[in-house]
Amino acid sequence: MARPRSILGLLFHLVVLYVRRRPVLYGGMGCALLMALLWHATDRGAAGAALQVGVLRDGFVVSHPADAGRRVIELDPQGAERRVMTVQHAGDQRVVGTGAGTAVAWQQDRKVRLVRVEDDRDLGTWGKSVRQLCDGVASNRERFAVGWLESDDSVWIVHGPVATATPAETEEITTATGELVRSDWCGVASAEQNVGLFWRTADRLRFVLCGKRKCSGLGASVRLERRLPVLGIGCLSNVCLIAVRDDTGTAQLALLTESGRTKWVKPLDTPSQAISIVGVGNRRFAIGYAAKAGAEVVQIDRDGAIASLWRDAASTGSPALAWSSDRLLIAHHRGDALIHATIPLPR
């Protein structure tokens, strides 16, 4: 693969250099995506969140740490347990649904491995000199995606189909950025049929939406002081919602367009350091967070209208959300007990 080339300048430019077809990989894999990013490890947001959720072809998956490793619970569309498994691989992990079934990704020997949970079947290994996994995953009925940072300051994303188990073509997409300072964070989120990619450079937050074979030709950029943490990210097909904490300590939600314009900003009354944001169809988001008493989930549409969806005064910590087939999964804790259920939420 040709190495990315830098373009000097203060503003960000994202240029697709080429798309090259590759042989078919294992059943669930769709493609690997390379972006030249610059990196420095600081704010990790909700990357290694203890509670993770994802979408399966016919339900959902919840995972959380357990004594013997990581407990993985497959759920039916109503949120009832269907199967419980344990992952014993070490390190920071990401659990996603794939066309081959529930899978877990983690860093091993400076590579990223993806295996099917039920039988440890290898689904692929990627990377040359992996430094760390990116925050979050993309997980919906359209596609899954897992990202990681390389030691050469690039970020890769491997993604593939969820709804079908048929083999998919593999594509590599190389892009270049023109940055003068190093990036310090990256994140991944579902964007309906697309994948949203985020990264931070100095006092800028940058993002781009990527399809199956390429990213949009020009990324977006908004000002975000380096010291302010990203609490959560989520996308629709052409806009993204971010949660950050401002100078006063107040959590703020901001809707960003593909061009980098901030359409609106709304405060959110929460002490959470991790906020779960998931797209619901292509018109609204569901947002889960710890409240002053318990936990709450609200919905917010493209125009900024907010409505409450769910509350639990006994919940401890921030809930994790996943949406599929007009159902919203809400996973949360009441003390040591893991609670998971779905509620109707049409697109």
C-alpha positions in Angstrom: 0.0 0.0 0.0 1.3 3.5 -0.9 2.1 5.6 2.2 -0.1 8.7 2.9 1.4 12.0 1.9 1.1 15.2 4.0 -0.2 18.5 2.7 1.2 21.5 4.6 -1.3 23.9 5.9 -3.2 24.8 9.0 -6.6 23.5 7.8 -7.5 19.9 7.4 -8.0 18.3 4.0 -8.9 14.7 3.4 -8.1 13.3 0.0 -9.0 9.8 -1.3 -5.8 8.6 -3.0 -6.9 5.3 -4.3 -9.2 2.3 -3.9 -7.7 -1.1 -4.5 -9.7 -4.3 -4.6 -8.5 -7.2 -2.5 -9.4 -10.9 -2.2 -12.3 -12.0 -0.1 -11.5 -12.4 3.6 -13.4 -14.4 6.2 -17.2 -14.4 6.1 -18.0 -11.3 8.2 -15.2 -9.0 7.0 -16.0 -6.1 4.7 -12.9 -3.9 4.5 -10.0 -2.2 6.1 -9.8 1.5 6.1 -6.5 3.5 6.5 -6.5 7.2 7.5 -3.2 9.0 8.2 -3.7 10.6 11.6 -1.3 12.0 14.1 -1.6 10.7 17.7 -0.8 11.4 21.3 -2.6 9.5 24.1 -4.7 11.7 26.4 -8.5 11.7 26.8 -9.8 8.2 26.2 -13.5 9.1 26.8 -15.6 6.0 27.0 -13.3 3.8 25.0 -12.7 1.0 27.5 -16.2 1.3 28.9 -16.8 -1.7 31.2 -20.3 -2.1 29.8 -20.5 -2.5 26.0 -23.4 -3.2 23.7 -23.9 -4.1 20.0 -26.3 -5.2 17.4 -26.6 -8.7 16.0 -28.4 -9.9 12.9 -31.3 -11.1 15.1 -31.0 -9.2 18.4 -28.4 -7.5 20.6 -25.3 -8.3 22.6 -24.1 -7.0 26.0 -20.7 -7.5 27.5 -19.0 -6.6 30.8 -16.0 -7.7 32.8 -16.2 -10.9 34.8 -13.9 -12.8 37.1 -13.0 -15.3 34.4 -12.6 -12.7 31.6 -15.4 -10.8 29.8 -19.0 -12.0 30.0 -20.8 -11.8 26.6 -24.6 -12.1 26.6 -26.6 -12.5 23.4 -30.1 -11.2 23.6 -33.3 -11.6 21.5 -35.0 -8.5 20.1 -37.0 -8.2 23.3 -33.9 -8.1 25.5 -34.2 -11.6 26.9 -31.0 -13.6 27.4 -30.5 -16.2 24.7 -26.9 -17.3 25.4 -24.1 -16.4 27.8 -20.5 -16.9 26.9 -17.1 -15.9 28.4 -14.2 -14.3 26.5 -10.8 -14.9 28.2 -8.6 -12.9 25.9 -6.6 -10.2 27.8 -6.5 -6.5 27.3 -8.8 -3.8 26.0 -11.6 -5.4 23.9 -14.4 -4.4 21.6 -17.4 -6.7 21.2 -19.5 -6.4 18.0 -22.0 -8.3 15.9 -20.8 -9.5 12.6 -22.1 -11.5 9.7 -20.3 -14.5 11.2 -21.8 -13.9 14.7 -20.8 -12.2 17.9 -17.1 -11.3 17.7 -14.5 -9.7 19.9 -11.5 -7.6 18.9 -8.4 -6.9 20.9 -4.7 -6.0 20.5 -2.3 -8.9 20.5 1.4 -8.8 19.5 1.0 -5.3 18.0 -1.9 -6.6 15.8 -5.6 -6.4 16.1 -7.3 -9.8 16.1 -11.0 -10.5 15.6 -12.5 -13.9 16.6 -15.9 -15.3 16.9 -16.9 -15.6 20.5 -18.8 -18.9 20.4 -15.9 -21.0 19.1 -12.8 -18.7 19.1 -12.8 -19.0 15.3 -10.3 -16.5 13.8 -12.0 -13.9 11.6 -8.8 -12.0 10.7 -5.7 -10.1 11.9 -4.9 -6.6 11.0 -2.3 -3.9 11.6 1.5 -3.6 11.5 2.4 -2.0 14.8 -0.8 -1.3 16.7 -0.7 1.2 19.5 -4.2 1.1 20.9 -7.9 0.6 19.9 -10.0 3.6 19.1 -12.9 4.7 21.3 -16.2 3.0 20.6 -17.4 0.8 17.7 -19.9 1.1 14.8 -22.6 -1.5 15.4 -26.0 -1.6 13.7 -27.8 -3.9 11.3 -26.0 -2.3 8.3 -22.4 -2.7 9.4 -19.9 -3.1 12.2 -16.5 -1.3 12.5 -13.6 -1.5 14.9 -10.7 1.0 14.7 -7.1 1.3 16.0 -4.1 3.5 16.0 -0.8 2.5 14.5 2.6 3.5 15.8 3.2 5.4 12.5 0.3 7.8 13.5 -2.3 6.2 11.2 -5.6 4.8 12.1 -7.2 1.8 10.6 -10.8 0.6 10.6 -11.9 -2.8 9.6 -15.6 -3.2 8.9 -18.1 -5.5 7.3 -21.8 -6.5 7.0 -23.9 -7.7 9.9 -27.3 -8.7 8.3 -25.7 -11.2 5.9 -23.2 -14.0 6.4 -22.1 -14.0 2.8 -18.5 -13.2 2.0 -17.8 -9.6 1.1 -15.1 -7.9 -1.0 -12.3 -6.3 0.9 -11.2 -2.8 0.0 -8.4 -0.6 1.2 -8.8 3.2 1.2 -5.8 5.5 1.7 -6.3 9.1 2.7 -4.0 11.9 3.6 -4.2 14.8 6.1 -2.3 18.1 6.2 -1.6 18.6 9.9 1.2 20.4 11.6 0.6 18.9 15.1 -0.1 15.4 16.3 -3.6 14.0 17.0 -4.3 12.6 20.5 -7.5 10.6 20.2 -9.8 8.8 17.7 -13.3 7.4 17.8 -15.7 5.3 15.7 -19.5 5.5 15.5 -22.3 4.1 13.4 -23.8 6.5 10.9 -26.6 4.4 9.5 -25.1 2.8 6.4 -21.9 4.8 6.9 -19.2 4.9 9.6 -18.3 8.1 11.4 -14.6 8.6 12.2 -13.4 11.2 14.7 -10.0 12.5 15.8 -8.5 15.4 17.7 -5.6 17.6 16.7 -4.6 20.4 19.1 -7.7 22.5 19.6 -9.7 20.9 16.7 -12.1 18.0 16.6 -12.2 16.5 13.1 -14.5 14.0 11.6 -15.5 12.3 8.3 -18.2 9.9 7.2 -17.1 6.8 5.3 -19.0 4.5 3.0 -18.2 0.9 2.1 -15.3 1.8 -0.1 -14.3 5.4 0.6 -14.7 8.4 2.9 -16.2 11.7 1.9 -13.5 13.7 0.0 -13.3 16.6 2.6 -13.5 16.1 6.3 -15.1 18.5 8.8 -13.5 20.4 11.6 -14.8 22.2 14.7 -13.0 24.0 17.5 -12.7 22.0 20.8 -10.0 22.9 23.3 -7.7 20.1 23.9 -8.3 20.0 27.6 -12.1 19.5 27.2 -13.1 15.8 27.1 -15.2 14.1 24.5 -18.0 12.3 26.5 -19.8 10.6 23.6 -20.2 10.5 19.8 -23.0 9.3 17.5 -24.0 9.9 13.9 -26.9 9.7 11.4 -26.2 9.3 7.7 -25.0 12.9 7.3 -24.8 14.6 10.7 -23.1 13.7 14.0 -23.9 14.5 17.6 -21.1 15.0 20.1 -21.2 15.3 23.9 -18.4 17.4 25.5 -17.9 19.2 28.9 -17.4 23.0 28.7 -15.2 25.3 30.8 -17.9 25.5 33.5 -18.2 21.7 33.8 -21.5 21.6 32.0 -22.1 18.8 29.6 -23.1 20.1 26.1 -24.6 18.3 23.1 -23.6 19.8 19.7 -25.0 18.7 16.3 -22.4 18.9 13.5 -23.0 18.9 9.8 -20.7 17.2 7.2 -19.3 20.7 6.4 -18.3 21.3 10.0 -21.1 23.7 10.8 -22.5 23.5 14.4 -26.2 23.5 13.8 -27.1 23.8 17.5 -25.8 23.3 21.1 -27.9 22.0 24.0 -26.9 21.6 27.7 -27.3 18.2 29.3 -27.7 18.0 33.1 -25.4 15.0 33.9 -22.3 14.3 35.9 -21.4 11.4 33.5 -17.9 11.1 32.1 -19.3 8.7 29.5 -22.5 9.4 27.5 -24.0 6.8 25.1 -25.3 8.3 21.8 -26.9 6.1 19.1 -28.7 7.1 15.9 -32.3 6.1 15.6 -33.1 5.8 11.9 -32.0 9.0 10.1 -34.0 11.6 12.1 -33.1 11.4 15.7 -30.7 10.2 18.4 -31.1 8.3 21.7 -28.8 9.5 24.5 -28.2 7.6 27.8 -26.5 9.2 30.8 -26.2 9.1 34.6 -28.6 11.6 36.2 -28.4 13.2 39.6 -30.6 10.4 40.8 -30.3 7.2 38.8 -30.0 7.2 35.0 -32.0 8.6 32.1 -32.4 8.2 28.3 -33.8 11.0 26.1 -34.3 11.4 22.4 -33.3 14.4 20.4 -34.1 15.1 16.8 -32.3 17.0 14.1 -34.0 20.3 15.1 -32.9 19.9 18.8 -36.3 18.9 20.2 -35.7 16.7 23.3 -38.1 14.2 24.9 -37.7 11.7 27.7 -37.7 8.0 26.9 -36.7 6.2 30.0 -35.7 6.7 33.7 -34.5 4.4 36.5 -33.9 6.0 39.8 -32.2 2.9 41.1 -29.7 2.7 38.2 -26.0 3.3 39.1 -23.8 4.7 36.4 -24.4 5.6 32.7 -26.5 3.2 30.6 -25.2 1.8 27.3 -27.5 2.0 24.2 -28.0 0.1 20.9 -30.8 0.5 18.4 -32.0 -1.9 15.7 -35.3 -2.9 14.1 -37.4 -0.3 15.9 -36.2 -1.4 19.4 -33.8 0.4 21.7 -31.6 -1.7 24.0 -30.8 -0.1 27.4 -28.2 -1.9 29.5 -27.2 -0.6 32.9 -26.3 -1.5 36.4 -28.2 -1.5 39.7 -25.3 -2.0 42.0 -23.6 -5.2 41.0 -26.6 -6.4 39.0 -26.6 -6.0 35.2 -30.0 -5.0 33.8 -30.9 -5.2 30.1 -34.2 -4.6 28.4 -35.5 -3.2 25.1 -38.2 -0.6 24.5 -40.1 0.2 21.3 -38.6 3.1 19.4 -39.6 3.3 15.7 -37.4 5.1 13.3 
